Amino acid sequence: MSHHNSSVKSILFALLANLGIAITKTVAAVITGSGAMLAESIHSFADCGNQGLLFLGLNASKKEPTPDHPLGYGKAIFFWSFIVALILFSMGGLFSIYEGVHKLSSHEGLTSPYIAIVVLSVSMLLEGASLWGCITQINKVKHGESLWKWFRNSRQSELVVVLGEDIAALLGLAFALISVILSMVTGNPVFDAIGSIGIGVLLVIISFFLAAKIKGLLIGQSVDLEVREEISKFLEAQPEVNKLLNLITLQLGAQIMVAVKVKMEKVDSVDQLIQNINRCEAALKKQNQAIKWIFFEPDVE
């Protein structure tokens, strides 16, 4: 539940920040004629839509299992996170590159560049606040890991996407601000077009990183190594278990499926064996409340 709350708060912070920024940047882009500013406004509106899709994914992942989907809909959040990465690539990255290339050949120069500078500066502060909010929520679930290690190991695709979007937005704003200042100082509008292209390339690169990360989860990835070791040690410590023979885990959104093969301690009857297995399953679910399905197979070596 804490993981879910962290995701919702991070997405909400990003949505509110991006909506305000998108409206402000659109007005500034119309006034100034800045291609980089227009690219940034499109990027912010796309981010708003992305946050909506992440909310949709979180809601879909909470649907109860059905005969057609016996393990539930938890992986729906992975699907929608992957869609967000594609949108970031297409609507954000490719459009920005197109706008920059178009402005290289047909740029009429900037009007009211100081407005663009003020808007971009304020937007950077708001995006910085959104990034800070996201990192604050990540700190609640990363258990002392570095941010990079958490990114590589995390199974929370929605938090990974929000982090990537916030970093892309902050760097994109810096690109746009530098390009507008260079255009104003030099009097050469080509810097504004180059800034738009730079923003597009940045978004494309980050979207590829996000898509590659989420692809593993979408295909079917185990829980992270730390959680797997906790499950393994917990089972081996149970008095009913003689030896853990095999352990398979699968991350299904916020939920986990566990399949184990164990050598159980000898008992006098089949009924006693079943009771011991049921006790192990109940204890494991209590120890890790994210575990929803356990397939327990007793065996011999």
C-alpha positions in Angstrom: 0.0 0.0 0.0 2.9 2.4 0.8 4.3 1.7 -2.7 0.9 2.6 -4.2 0.6 5.8 -2.2 4.2 6.8 -3.2 3.3 6.3 -6.9 0.0 8.3 -6.7 1.7 11.2 -4.9 4.6 11.4 -7.4 2.2 11.2 -10.4 -0.1 13.9 -8.8 2.9 16.2 -8.2 4.1 15.9 -11.8 0.6 16.4 -13.2 -0.1 19.6 -11.3 3.3 21.0 -12.2 3.2 20.1 -15.8 -0.4 21.4 -16.3 0.5 24.8 -15.0 3.8 24.9 -16.9 2.2 23.8 -20.2 -0.4 26.6 -20.1 2.2 29.2 -19.2 4.7 28.0 -21.9 2.0 27.9 -24.6 1.1 31.6 -24.0 4.8 32.5 -24.0 5.5 30.5 -27.2 2.7 32.4 -29.0 4.0 35.8 -27.7 7.7 35.2 -28.4 7.5 32.9 -31.5 10.1 30.6 -29.9 10.4 27.2 -31.5 12.2 25.9 -28.4 9.4 27.3 -26.2 6.7 25.7 -28.4 8.6 22.3 -28.2 8.7 22.7 -24.4 4.9 23.4 -24.3 4.1 20.4 -26.4 6.4 18.3 -24.1 4.6 19.5 -21.0 1.1 18.8 -22.4 2.3 15.4 -23.5 3.5 14.8 -19.9 0.1 15.7 -18.6 -1.4 13.1 -20.8 1.2 10.7 -19.7 0.4 11.2 -16.0 -3.3 10.5 -16.9 -2.3 7.2 -18.5 -0.3 6.2 -15.4 -3.3 6.8 -13.2 -5.3 4.7 -15.7 -2.7 1.9 -15.4 -2.7 2.0 -11.6 -6.5 1.7 -11.5 -6.5 -1.1 -14.0 -3.8 -3.0 -12.1 -6.1 -3.2 -9.0 -8.9 -5.2 -10.9 -9.7 -8.5 -9.3 -8.6 -11.8 -11.1 -11.0 -13.3 -13.6 -11.0 -16.8 -15.3 -9.4 -15.1 -18.3 -6.8 -13.4 -16.1 -6.3 -15.7 -13.1 -3.2 -13.8 -11.9 -5.0 -10.5 -12.0 -4.3 -7.3 -13.9 -1.2 -6.1 -12.0 0.9 -5.9 -15.1 -1.5 -3.4 -16.7 0.7 -0.6 -15.1 3.7 -2.0 -17.0 1.8 -1.7 -20.3 0.7 1.8 -19.7 4.1 2.8 -18.6 5.5 1.5 -21.8 2.9 3.5 -23.8 4.0 6.6 -21.9 7.6 5.9 -23.0 6.4 5.7 -26.6 4.5 8.9 -26.3 7.5 10.6 -24.8 9.5 9.4 -27.9 6.9 10.4 -30.5 4.9 13.4 -29.3 7.8 14.8 -27.3 11.0 13.8 -29.0 10.1 13.5 -32.6 7.9 16.6 -32.7 10.6 18.7 -31.0 13.1 17.6 -33.6 10.7 18.3 -36.4 9.9 21.8 -35.1 13.6 22.6 -34.8 14.4 21.4 -38.3 11.5 23.4 -39.6 12.6 26.6 -37.8 16.1 26.2 -39.2 14.8 27.2 -42.6 12.0 29.5 -41.7 12.6 31.3 -38.5 11.4 34.9 -38.2 13.2 35.6 -35.0 12.1 35.9 -31.4 9.7 38.6 -30.1 9.7 39.5 -26.4 12.5 37.1 -25.5 12.5 38.3 -21.9 9.1 36.8 -21.4 10.5 33.5 -22.6 13.4 33.7 -20.1 11.1 34.5 -17.2 8.6 31.7 -18.1 11.4 29.2 -18.5 13.1 30.2 -15.3 9.8 29.8 -13.3 9.1 26.5 -15.1 12.5 25.2 -14.0 11.6 26.0 -10.4 8.3 24.2 -10.7 9.8 21.2 -12.5 12.5 21.1 -9.8 9.8 21.0 -7.1 8.1 18.2 -9.0 11.4 16.3 -9.3 12.1 16.9 -5.6 8.6 15.5 -4.8 9.3 12.4 -6.9 12.6 11.7 -5.3 11.1 12.2 -1.8 8.6 9.5 -2.6 11.3 7.3 -4.1 13.4 7.7 -0.9 10.5 6.1 1.0 10.8 2.8 -0.9 14.4 2.6 -2.0 15.7 1.6 1.4 19.1 3.4 1.3 20.0 2.4 -2.2 21.6 5.0 -4.6 19.2 6.5 -7.0 20.9 4.8 -10.0 20.8 1.4 -8.3 17.1 1.9 -7.4 16.4 2.7 -11.0 18.1 -0.5 -12.2 16.4 -2.7 -9.6 13.0 -1.1 -9.2 9.9 -2.9 -10.2 7.7 0.2 -9.9 7.5 1.3 -13.5 5.2 4.3 -12.8 7.8 5.8 -10.4 10.6 5.1 -12.9 8.6 6.9 -15.7 7.8 9.9 -13.5 11.5 10.2 -12.5 12.5 10.0 -16.2 9.9 12.5 -17.2 10.9 15.0 -14.5 14.6 14.7 -15.4 13.9 15.1 -19.1 11.7 18.1 -18.4 14.3 19.9 -16.3 17.1 19.3 -18.7 14.8 20.3 -21.6 14.0 23.6 -19.9 17.7 24.2 -19.4 18.2 23.6 -23.2 15.4 25.9 -24.1 16.6 28.7 -21.7 20.2 28.5 -23.1 18.9 28.6 -26.7 16.7 31.6 -26.1 19.5 33.5 -24.3 21.9 32.7 -27.1 19.4 33.8 -29.8 18.8 37.1 -27.9 22.5 37.8 -27.3 23.8 37.0 -30.7 20.7 38.1 -32.7 20.9 34.7 -34.5 17.5 32.8 -34.3 19.2 29.6 -35.4 20.2 28.9 -31.7 16.5 28.7 -30.9 16.0 26.0 -33.6 19.0 24.1 -32.4 17.6 24.2 -28.9 14.4 22.6 -30.1 16.4 19.9 -31.8 18.5 19.3 -28.7 15.3 19.0 -26.6 14.0 16.4 -29.0 17.2 14.3 -29.0 17.2 14.4 -25.2 13.6 13.1 -25.0 14.3 10.4 -27.5 17.3 9.1 -25.5 15.4 9.1 -22.2 12.4 7.4 -23.8 14.6 4.6 -25.0 16.1 4.2 -21.5 12.6 4.0 -20.1 11.3 1.6 -22.7 14.2 -0.7 -22.2 13.7 -0.7 -18.5 9.9 -1.4 -18.7 10.3 -4.0 -21.4 11.7 -6.5 -18.9 8.8 -6.0 -16.5 6.3 -6.2 -19.4 7.7 -9.5 -20.6 7.8 -11.0 -17.1 10.5 -10.2 -14.6 11.2 -11.7 -11.1 11.2 -9.6 -8.0 14.4 -7.8 -7.2 17.3 -9.8 -5.7 16.9 -8.4 -2.2 13.2 -9.4 -2.0 14.0 -12.9 -3.5 16.6 -13.5 -0.9 14.3 -12.4 1.9 11.7 -14.9 0.7 14.3 -17.6 0.4 15.7 -17.1 3.9 12.2 -16.9 5.4 11.1 -20.2 3.9 14.4 -21.9 4.9 13.9 -20.7 8.5 10.4 -22.3 8.8 10.4 -25.4 11.1 8.2 -27.3 8.6 10.8 -26.9 5.8 13.8 -29.2 5.5 15.3 -27.6 2.4 14.4 -25.1 -0.3 14.9 -26.8 -3.6 13.7 -24.1 -6.1 12.1 -20.7 -6.0 10.5 -18.8 -8.8 9.0 -15.3 -8.4 7.1 -13.0 -10.8 6.4 -9.3 -10.4 2.8 -8.5 -11.3 2.5 -4.8 -10.8 2.5 -4.2 -7.1 1.7 -7.9 -6.5 4.0 -10.9 -6.4 3.5 -14.5 -7.5 5.7 -17.1 -5.8 6.3 -20.7 -6.8 8.4 -22.9 -4.6 9.6 -26.5 -4.5 10.7 -27.7 -1.1 11.7 -30.8 0.8 9.4 -30.8 3.8 10.2 -32.3 7.2 8.8 -35.8 7.6 5.3 -36.1 9.1 3.0 -39.0 10.0 0.2 -38.2 7.6 -0.7 -36.4 4.4 -3.1 -34.2 6.3 -0.3 -33.0 8.6 1.8 -32.3 5.5 -1.0 -30.2 4.0 -1.4 -28.3 7.3 2.4 -27.6 7.4 2.3 -26.3 3.8 -0.7 -24.0 4.6 1.1 -22.6 7.6 4.2 -21.8 5.5 2.0 -20.1 2.9 0.1 -18.0 5.5 3.4 -17.0 7.3 5.0 -16.0 4.0 2.0 -13.8 3.0 2.1 -12.2 6.4 5.8 -11.5 6.1 5.5 -9.9 2.7 2.0 -8.6 2.0 2.7 -7.9 -1.7 2.7 -11.7 -2.2 -0.8 -12.7 -3.5 -0.2 -16.1 -5.1 1.8 -19.0 -3.8 2.2 -22.3 -5.5 3.8 -24.7 -3.1 5.2 -28.1 -4.3 6.6 -30.6 -1.8 9.3 -32.8 -3.3 12.4 -34.9 -2.5 15.9 -34.2 -3.6 
